[in-house]
Amino acid sequence: MKDFILYLQPKGQKKSIKTKKYDLKDLKNTAGTSSISELEIVESGELKFKEELGDYQVFNFSCKYIARLGTSLVTADLNIELWQSKKGVLVVSYGFPRKVANVAIKLLALATLGDYTLINSIIITESNFFELKKKVLALGGTVTQLEGRGVSWGGGRLRQIEIKGLGLEKIPGFDGVFDSAKTINSMGFSLPELDNSTRRISFKIINWGGGQIFSPSDPLPHEQATIFNLIEEIIFGISRE
């Protein structure tokens, strides 16, 4: 399984790489960043441009941060990989904890967009999940997981629901969940072989922008890009055709 966090950057913003390396001090010394509470736990860090992979440019963020080990606080090392869409709106962090990833994203925004405030968290709405479901089914895929709260189903109201399995979209009343749900927390999908991949792709999206790629367990760059391009197309209207 590969965990990721999705972030949003402005559409059409020019992304320039002036140098191959950026220090966390550049962010901490920028006016206004004292309000970023996550900076309190990241002691030092460095962002390096790694390579270009199709529609994305890839960076590595290596840092030392304050982590909790039992009842103690210790300094730990962490490396986070960041994918930034060159023409689209998505930025992807492969790395947790979330607070440290948020710092990496702010440094990336400063380094490539000149403004640390231009990359921010994403909220996935019930309508977004519904549109993702429609697209996945149109591509020959299926729904594999649903978690929500305040759902009307079968004549009753469920405080919380979590179901897993192939073909959930075939359950009677499934589409009505999106109209009645107070919150859709997460959905999982499985896609057939797409974009020259010979392997089926299975993943989950969480409403605060997190997610996991379940299979392949070792996803190749173009398989990862398939997922992110699908999300950009459905939720943000970004097409690469």
C-alpha positions in Angstrom: 0.0 0.0 0.0 1.2 3.5 -0.9 -0.2 6.5 1.1 -0.6 9.9 -0.4 -2.0 13.4 0.4 -3.5 15.6 -2.3 -3.1 19.4 -2.4 -4.4 22.1 -4.7 -2.4 24.8 -6.6 -3.7 27.5 -8.8 -4.5 26.5 -12.4 -2.3 28.0 -15.1 0.3 29.3 -12.6 3.8 29.2 -14.1 6.0 26.8 -12.1 9.7 27.7 -12.3 12.7 26.0 -10.7 15.4 28.6 -10.1 17.7 26.2 -8.3 17.9 22.5 -7.6 17.9 22.9 -3.8 15.9 24.9 -1.2 16.5 25.1 2.5 13.7 25.2 5.1 15.4 28.3 6.4 14.1 30.1 3.3 10.5 29.4 4.4 11.1 30.2 8.1 12.7 33.5 7.1 9.7 34.5 4.9 7.3 37.1 6.3 4.1 35.7 7.6 5.3 32.1 8.0 5.4 32.3 11.8 1.7 31.6 11.7 2.4 28.1 10.2 2.1 26.0 13.4 3.6 22.9 11.8 6.9 24.7 11.6 7.3 24.2 15.3 7.9 20.5 14.9 10.2 20.5 11.9 13.7 21.4 13.0 15.5 21.5 9.6 14.8 20.4 6.0 15.9 20.6 2.4 13.9 20.4 -0.8 15.6 19.0 -3.9 14.4 18.8 -7.5 14.7 15.2 -8.6 13.3 14.7 -12.1 10.4 15.2 -14.5 7.9 12.3 -14.9 5.5 13.0 -17.8 3.0 15.6 -16.6 4.7 16.0 -13.2 7.9 17.3 -11.7 9.2 15.4 -8.7 10.9 16.7 -5.6 12.4 15.1 -2.4 12.0 16.8 1.0 14.4 15.5 3.7 14.0 16.8 7.2 14.5 16.3 10.9 11.3 16.7 13.0 10.1 16.2 16.5 8.2 12.9 16.8 6.4 11.3 19.8 7.8 7.9 20.8 5.5 6.6 23.6 5.5 9.3 26.2 8.8 10.9 25.0 9.6 13.4 22.2 12.5 12.5 19.9 14.1 13.9 16.8 13.4 11.7 13.8 14.5 11.7 10.1 12.0 11.7 7.3 12.0 11.8 3.5 8.9 12.9 1.6 8.4 12.7 -2.2 6.4 15.4 -3.8 4.7 15.3 -7.3 3.7 18.7 -8.7 1.5 18.8 -11.8 3.2 21.0 -14.4 0.0 22.2 -16.1 -2.7 21.0 -13.8 -3.8 21.8 -10.2 -2.7 18.8 -8.2 0.3 18.4 -5.9 0.8 15.0 -4.3 2.8 14.2 -1.1 4.0 10.7 -0.5 4.8 11.0 3.2 3.4 11.2 6.7 2.9 12.6 9.3 0.5 15.1 7.7 1.9 18.0 9.7 5.4 17.5 8.2 4.0 17.0 4.7 2.2 20.4 5.1 5.6 22.1 5.8 7.1 20.4 2.7 4.2 21.6 0.6 4.7 25.2 1.8 8.4 25.1 0.9 7.5 23.7 -2.5 5.0 26.6 -3.1 7.6 29.1 -2.1 10.3 27.5 -4.3 8.3 27.0 -7.5 5.5 29.6 -7.3 7.2 32.3 -5.3 4.4 32.3 -2.6 4.1 29.8 0.2 0.3 30.3 0.4 -0.4 29.1 -3.1 -0.6 25.3 -2.4 -3.3 24.3 0.1 -5.3 21.4 1.3 -8.2 19.8 -0.7 -11.7 18.9 0.5 -13.4 16.2 -1.6 -17.2 16.7 -1.5 -20.1 14.2 -1.9 -20.7 15.4 -5.4 -17.0 14.9 -6.2 -17.2 11.3 -5.0 -20.4 10.8 -7.1 -18.7 12.0 -10.2 -15.6 9.9 -9.6 -17.9 6.9 -9.2 -19.6 7.6 -12.6 -16.3 8.0 -14.4 -14.8 4.8 -12.8 -17.9 2.8 -13.9 -17.7 4.3 -17.4 -14.1 3.1 -17.6 -15.1 -0.4 -16.7 -14.2 -0.2 -13.1 -16.1 -0.8 -9.9 -16.6 0.7 -6.4 -14.9 -1.3 -3.6 -15.4 0.7 -0.4 -17.7 3.3 1.0 -17.6 5.0 4.4 -20.1 7.8 5.4 -22.1 9.4 8.1 -25.8 10.4 8.3 -26.9 8.1 5.5 -30.5 7.3 4.6 -30.7 3.7 3.4 -33.4 1.0 3.3 -36.0 3.2 4.9 -33.9 4.1 7.9 -31.1 6.6 8.8 -27.7 5.3 9.6 -25.4 7.3 11.9 -22.4 5.6 10.3 -21.9 3.2 7.4 -18.8 1.3 6.2 -19.0 -1.4 3.5 -16.4 -3.1 1.4 -16.5 -5.5 -1.6 -16.4 -5.5 -5.3 -19.4 -4.1 -7.2 -20.9 -1.9 -4.4 -22.5 0.2 -7.1 -24.9 -2.7 -7.8 -26.5 -2.5 -4.3 -30.1 -1.1 -4.6 -30.2 2.5 -3.4 -26.5 3.0 -3.6 -26.8 6.2 -5.7 -29.2 7.6 -3.2 -26.5 7.7 -0.5 -24.9 10.7 -2.1 -28.2 12.7 -2.0 -28.9 11.8 1.6 -25.4 11.6 3.3 -24.4 14.2 5.8 -20.8 13.2 5.0 -19.0 10.8 2.7 -15.7 10.1 4.5 -14.1 7.9 1.8 -14.6 5.8 -1.3 -12.5 3.0 -2.8 -12.3 2.2 -6.5 -10.8 -0.5 -8.8 -9.9 0.3 -12.4 -9.0 -2.1 -15.2 -5.8 -1.9 -17.1 -5.5 1.7 -18.4 -2.9 3.8 -20.1 -0.6 1.0 -21.2 -0.7 -0.6 -17.7 -1.1 -4.3 -17.6 -2.2 -4.3 -14.0 -5.5 -3.4 -12.3 -5.4 -0.3 -10.2 -7.1 -0.1 -6.8 -7.2 3.0 -4.6 -9.1 4.9 -2.0 -9.8 8.7 -1.6 -10.5 10.3 1.8 -12.6 13.5 2.0 -9.8 15.6 3.5 -7.5 14.8 0.5 -5.7 11.7 1.8 -5.6 8.4 0.1 -4.0 5.0 -0.5 -3.0 3.0 -3.6 -3.7 -0.6 -2.7 -2.7 -2.3 -5.9 -0.4 -2.7 -7.5 1.6 -2.7 -4.2 4.5 -1.2 -6.1 2.8 1.2 -8.5 4.8 2.5 -11.4 4.9 6.3 -12.1 2.5 6.1 -15.0 0.1 4.0 -12.9 0.2 6.7 -10.2 -0.3 9.4 -12.8 -3.4 7.6 -14.1 -5.1 8.0 -10.7 -4.1 11.7 -10.3 -5.0 12.6 -13.8 -8.4 11.0 -13.3 -9.0 13.0 -10.2 -7.9 16.2 -12.0 -10.2 15.5 -14.9 -13.3 14.7 -12.9 -13.1 17.1 -9.9 -11.2 20.1 -11.5 -11.9 19.7 -15.2 -8.3 19.3 -16.3 -8.0 17.3 -19.5 -4.7 16.2 -21.1 -6.2 15.2 -24.5 
